[in-house]
Amino acid sequence: MPNPNINLHPRSFRPTRVTLLLFLTGGFALRLYRLGEQSLWYDETVSAFLASQSIPQLIAHTARDIHPPGYYLLLHGWTTLAGSSEFSLAFFSATFGLLIIPLTYALARRLTNQPVALWSALLVTVSPFNIWYSQEVRMYTLGAALGLAATYALVKGTATDRLPLWLGYVIAAAVGLYTLYYFAFLLITINGFILLRQLITRQSIKSWLIANIYVLLAYALWLPTAWRQATNPPVPPWRSMPQLGQTLLESWTALSLGQSVEPTVVWPILLLTLGLTVLGLVHLRSLDTRLPAGAFLVAYTFGPLLLIYLISFIVPLYHVRYVFTYAAAFYILLGAGLAGLAQRATIWSAGVVAAVLITASFYSIYQFHTNPAYRTDDFRAAVEFIDQRWQPGDVILVNAGYTYPAFLYYADDRPDLQSRRLVPYQSPNNCCSPLLLQTGTVDGPAQLGWGDPASDFYAMTAAETVAAMEQVSHDFSRLWLLRAYDTVTDPIGLIRAWLAENATPIEDQPFSGESNIRAQGFLLPSSATPPGATVALEDGLFLAGSAWPQQSWHAGQTIPVELWWSTTDPPGVDYKASLKL
């Protein structure tokens, strides 16, 4: 006999499930389109590099860096199962980017009602901001998804005081802190809002307090490292104090249409989203909700941004990418605006406005995929350029040195590649194996890398740099330079000036991307003794030495061999040399 107290309302919730399924299908297609097609840029290659390390190495490396280990540990597990191609690495981010759609719906449904939740889910589905970071091998979609999950559990937990919800909040909040330091700004904002609300309405804060104590306890192991990284960062400074107007315009544009449009081109859409946000706040005030949804969503989106801006007066923290962590609440505000428009006017008027937003979103997505201005730094092509030209007797110099993960990831066909610091310089033991030298920051502050010899970041004096370059020129005949972000680590251009004065340029190839990375080749004034025995030939001709890579070779492969020749007198005839196995 059916239970009379259970009412599933099949006619009302089945269309909603179908609609959400359509959103997820469309969102999956948008996030999968051209996934992994572009080169990984520097930050992404760090993700790939750390994911390839053992767990102890991974944790030790992140402790010397500026990010917590959570995302990298999860990516490590993922690559163990799915491999480390660009597609596989980015698919991990796309999964969480897709998960943001139902999580946004769930939070919006909890705070408001079903129409607002559906409109919000639709806007997240086509969000260029979301699609951008769903295709990036970084922790931002994971952080945003955890933020939504933690917020949902916190809001519902304070209303129902159910243990599973508080447990879910503790897990999501703790994992979020282990994923992204900027997650803390979201926790501060939403918890401050909830605490203030609880005190005003004179509700008990016991469960809330216990839950947040458990979050801190779960994070206690990493907290000293996080504090040290925040108060004494081991990296060279690369950000400056943002201007308020520029910060607001850049953030609003990214929230509305992502990072692949210019505000001067899409300003009518920016005004439209501003109007929808105001209408959304008006509509939310008319709803009978337990929590003041409009104020909460504004706090969720802009509270962390305000904290970041204020702290930037002391330590510059702002970058538009971090706004993405808090973006989901913005789409709920827009969804409320569309729901309010449908209620106050007609569903058709809301549909027209939504169509305009969706069209503008697809324009931004198109720009993201096709406009060269928005392409990532092409480390793949730059490393391939050098890799194809390297031969025994050559050395590779990466300036700035901390970008070496890009070379290691894309030069995976050279398992014998050695990587170490330029300073202090050590002559190689094997002339035939590829060697990659990492520069530090010329005349940088002593606290770079905290003085840890294993750190990716270190300071080197101008005198040490010149001495090392002179030793390099004695040990090698050619140098291949991968230039990326070297204006940060070598602002006076010391290495560039030394090469211009002492070496002969033979290659100079720029590559696409906003950082203007270059691959350059130089002949060095080498005084190195050629390896191998000297063989006297006829007509005063000598084979002074030879070298080739010490590795296994297979039939059909080309073996690069470097030969050193000398003569007592100019040969009287032309000679042709050939090598046979």
BELFEN-V61815 format. One record per residue. N is the residue number from 0. NEAR is the number of other ideal C-beta (glycine too) atoms within 10 Angstrom. D_LAST is the distance of its C-alpha to the last C-alpha in whole Angstrom. Layout:
N:NEAR:D_LAST / N:NEAR:D_LAST
This chain:
0:3:87 / 1:5:85 / 2:6:86 / 3:6:88 / 4:5:87 / 5:6:83 / 6:7:83 / 7:8:79 / 8:7:80 / 9:8:78 / 10:7:79 / 11:9:78 / 12:11:75 / 13:11:73 / 14:11:73 / 15:15:71 / 16:9:69 / 17:10:68 / 18:14:68 / 19:18:65 / 20:11:63 / 21:12:63 / 22:21:62 / 23:17:59 / 24:12:58 / 25:14:58 / 26:26:57 / 27:17:54 / 28:10:53 / 29:22:53 / 30:24:51 / 31:16:48 / 32:12:48 / 33:13:45 / 34:18:44 / 35:17:41 / 36:11:40 / 37:22:40 / 38:25:38 / 39:25:39 / 40:24:41 / 41:20:41 / 42:18:44 / 43:24:42 / 44:25:39 / 45:25:41 / 46:27:42 / 47:24:39 / 48:20:37 / 49:22:40 / 50:22:40 / 51:18:37 / 52:15:38 / 53:9:40 / 54:12:44 / 55:8:44 / 56:12:42 / 57:19:43 / 58:17:47 / 59:15:46 / 60:19:44 / 61:23:47 / 62:19:49 / 63:17:48 / 64:22:48 / 65:13:51 / 66:20:51 / 67:24:52 / 68:21:50 / 69:22:51 / 70:27:49 / 71:26:46 / 72:18:47 / 73:18:48 / 74:25:45 / 75:19:43 / 76:13:44 / 77:17:44 / 78:18:40 / 79:11:40 / 80:7:41 / 81:13:40 / 82:10:37 / 83:20:36 / 84:12:36 / 85:20:38 / 86:15:40 / 87:18:41 / 88:26:42 / 89:26:44 / 90:19:46 / 91:22:47 / 92:25:49 / 93:24:50 / 94:16:51 / 95:21:54 / 96:29:55 / 97:24:56 / 98:20:58 / 99:27:60 / 100:27:61 / 101:18:63 / 102:22:64 / 103:29:65 / 104:27:68 / 105:17:69 / 106:26:70 / 107:31:71 / 108:19:73 / 109:18:74 / 110:28:76 / 111:25:77 / 112:17:77 / 113:14:75 / 114:20:76 / 115:27:74 / 116:24:71 / 117:21:70 / 118:28:70 / 119:31:68 / 120:27:66 / 121:26:65 / 122:28:65 / 123:28:62 / 124:27:60 / 125:22:60 / 126:32:60 / 127:24:57 / 128:27:57 / 129:30:56 / 130:25:53 / 131:22:52 / 132:28:51 / 133:27:51 / 134:26:47 / 135:24:47 / 136:24:45 / 137:22:47 / 138:29:51 / 139:26:53 / 140:27:54 / 141:27:54 / 142:27:56 / 143:30:59 / 144:25:59 / 145:28:60 / 146:30:62 / 147:25:64 / 148:21:64 / 149:26:65 / 150:28:68 / 151:22:69 / 152:22:70 / 153:25:71 / 154:22:74 / 155:20:75 / 156:22:75 / 157:23:77 / 158:13:79 / 159:11:79 / 160:14:78 / 161:13:76 / 162:11:74 / 163:11:71 / 164:20:71 / 165:22:71 / 166:14:68 / 167:19:66 / 168:28:67 / 169:23:66 / 170:17:63 / 171:22:62 / 172:30:63 / 173:21:61 / 174:20:58 / 175:28:58 / 176:24:59 / 177:24:55 / 178:26:54 / 179:24:55 / 180:17:57 / 181:23:59 / 182:29:60 / 183:17:63 / 184:21:65 / 185:28:65 / 186:20:67 / 187:13:69 / 188:22:70 / 189:23:71 / 190:19:72 / 191:12:75 / 192:20:76 / 193:22:77 / 194:15:78 / 195:11:81 / 196:16:82 / 197:16:82 / 198:10:84 / 199:8:86 / 200:8:87 / 201:6:88 / 202:15:85 / 203:10:84 / 204:13:80 / 205:9:80 / 206:18:77 / 207:20:76 / 208:12:76 / 209:12:74 / 210:22:71 / 211:20:70 / 212:11:71 / 213:17:68 / 214:21:66 / 215:13:66 / 216:12:65 / 217:16:62 / 218:18:61 / 219:9:62 / 220:9:59 / 221:19:57 / 222:12:60 / 223:10:59 / 224:16:56 / 225:18:57 / 226:10:60 / 227:13:58 / 228:21:55 / 229:14:58 / 230:8:60 / 231:9:57 / 232:16:54 / 233:20:51 / 234:17:50 / 235:20:50 / 236:12:53 / 237:12:52 / 238:11:56 / 239:9:59 / 240:14:62 / 241:19:63 / 242:11:66 / 243:9:68 / 244:8:69 / 245:10:65 / 246:19:64 / 247:14:67 / 248:15:66 / 249:18:62 / 250:23:63 / 251:18:65 / 252:25:63 / 253:22:60 / 254:26:63 / 255:28:64 / 256:26:61 / 257:25:58 / 258:19:56 / 259:22:55 / 260:24:58 / 261:11:60 / 262:15:63 / 263:8:65 / 264:12:64 / 265:18:65 / 266:12:68 / 267:9:70 / 268:21:68 / 269:18:69 / 270:11:72 / 271:18:72 / 272:23:71 / 273:13:73 / 274:13:76 / 275:26:75 / 276:22:74 / 277:13:78 / 278:20:79 / 279:30:77 / 280:18:79 / 281:14:82 / 282:26:81 / 283:26:80 / 284:14:84 / 285:12:85 / 286:16:84 / 287:5:85 / 288:15:82 / 289:12:82 / 290:17:80 / 291:16:81 / 292:27:77 / 293:23:77 / 294:14:77 / 295:24:75 / 296:28:72 / 297:19:73 / 298:21:72 / 299:25:69 / 300:23:68 / 301:20:69 / 302:20:70 / 303:24:66 / 304:21:66 / 305:12:69 / 306:17:68 / 307:21:64 / 308:18:66 / 309:10:69 / 310:14:66 / 311:16:64 / 312:9:67 / 313:8:65 / 314:12:62 / 315:15:60 / 316:20:59 / 317:21:60 / 318:14:57 / 319:17:58 / 320:17:55 / 321:20:57 / 322:25:60 / 323:26:59 / 324:27:59 / 325:27:63 / 326:24:63 / 327:27:64 / 328:27:68 / 329:28:68 / 330:28:67 / 331:31:70 / 332:28:72 / 333:27:71 / 334:29:72 / 335:33:75 / 336:28:76 / 337:27:75 / 338:27:77 / 339:25:80 / 340:23:80 / 341:19:80 / 342:13:83 / 343:13:85 / 344:12:84 / 345:11:82 / 346:13:79 / 347:9:78 / 348:13:78 / 349:21:76 / 350:13:74 / 351:13:74 / 352:20:73 / 353:20:70 / 354:10:69 / 355:13:69 / 356:22:67 / 357:14:64 / 358:12:64 / 359:22:63 / 360:24:61 / 361:13:59 / 362:17:59 / 363:26:57 / 364:21:55 / 365:12:54 / 366:19:53 / 367:20:51 / 368:15:49 / 369:11:49 / 370:12:50 / 371:7:47 / 372:10:49 / 373:18:49 / 374:17:45 / 375:19:44 / 376:26:41 / 377:20:38 / 378:27:36 / 379:19:33 / 380:16:33 / 381:25:33 / 382:25:30 / 383:17:28 / 384:20:28 / 385:24:27 / 386:19:24 / 387:7:23 / 388:16:23 / 389:21:22 / 390:15:19 / 391:20:18 / 392:21:21 / 393:21:23 / 394:22:26 / 395:26:29 / 396:24:32 / 397:26:35 / 398:24:38 / 399:24:40 / 400:27:38 / 401:26:40 / 402:27:39 / 403:25:35 / 404:23:36 / 405:28:35 / 406:26:32 / 407:18:31 / 408:23:32 / 409:21:30 / 410:19:27 / 411:14:27 / 412:8:23 / 413:16:22 / 414:7:24 / 415:12:23 / 416:18:25 / 417:14:27 / 418:17:31 / 419:14:34 / 420:19:36 / 421:25:36 / 422:20:39 / 423:12:39 / 424:17:36 / 425:14:33 / 426:12:30 / 427:15:27 / 428:8:25 / 429:14:22 / 430:23:21 / 431:19:18 / 432:15:20 / 433:23:23 / 434:23:26 / 435:22:29 / 436:26:32 / 437:23:36 / 438:27:39 / 439:27:42 / 440:23:46 / 441:22:46 / 442:16:50 / 443:20:50 / 444:9:53 / 445:9:52 / 446:12:53 / 447:22:50 / 448:22:48 / 449:16:51 / 450:11:49 / 451:14:47 / 452:8:43 / 453:10:42 / 454:19:43 / 455:23:42 / 456:24:45 / 457:26:45 / 458:19:47 / 459:24:45 / 460:13:47 / 461:14:46 / 462:9:46 / 463:17:43 / 464:21:42 / 465:16:41 / 466:15:40 / 467:22:37 / 468:23:36 / 469:14:36 / 470:15:34 / 471:21:32 / 472:22:31 / 473:13:31 / 474:19:28 / 475:24:26 / 476:21:25 / 477:21:26 / 478:22:29 / 479:23:29 / 480:25:33 / 481:26:34 / 482:24:38 / 483:26:40 / 484:19:44 / 485:24:43 / 486:15:47 / 487:15:48 / 488:26:46 / 489:25:46 / 490:13:49 / 491:11:49 / 492:13:46 / 493:18:44 / 494:23:41 / 495:16:41 / 496:12:43 / 497:18:40 / 498:21:38 / 499:12:40 / 500:7:41 / 501:14:37 / 502:20:34 / 503:12:34 / 504:12:33 / 505:13:31 / 506:15:31 / 507:12:35 / 508:14:35 / 509:13:38 / 510:23:38 / 511:17:41 / 512:22:44 / 513:11:47 / 514:19:45 / 515:13:43 / 516:26:40 / 517:17:37 / 518:24:33 / 519:22:33 / 520:20:30 / 521:23:31 / 522:13:29 / 523:23:30 / 524:11:31 / 525:16:29 / 526:9:29 / 527:16:26 / 528:12:25 / 529:20:21 / 530:17:19 / 531:16:17 / 532:9:18 / 533:11:19 / 534:11:17 / 535:9:20 / 536:13:19 / 537:7:22 / 538:12:25 / 539:13:25 / 540:16:22 / 541:14:20 / 542:17:17 / 543:16:19 / 544:20:17 / 545:17:14 / 546:19:14 / 547:18:13 / 548:19:15 / 549:11:15 / 550:11:15 / 551:6:14 / 552:11:12 / 553:5:12 / 554:4:11 / 555:5:13 / 556:7:13 / 557:6:12 / 558:10:10 / 559:14:13 / 560:13:12 / 561:20:15 / 562:14:15 / 563:18:18 / 564:13:20 / 565:12:23 / 566:12:25 / 567:10:28 / 568:8:30 / 569:7:29 / 570:13:27 / 571:7:29 / 572:5:26 / 573:5:24 / 574:10:20 / 575:4:17 / 576:9:14 / 577:4:10 / 578:9:7 / 579:3:4 / 580:4:0
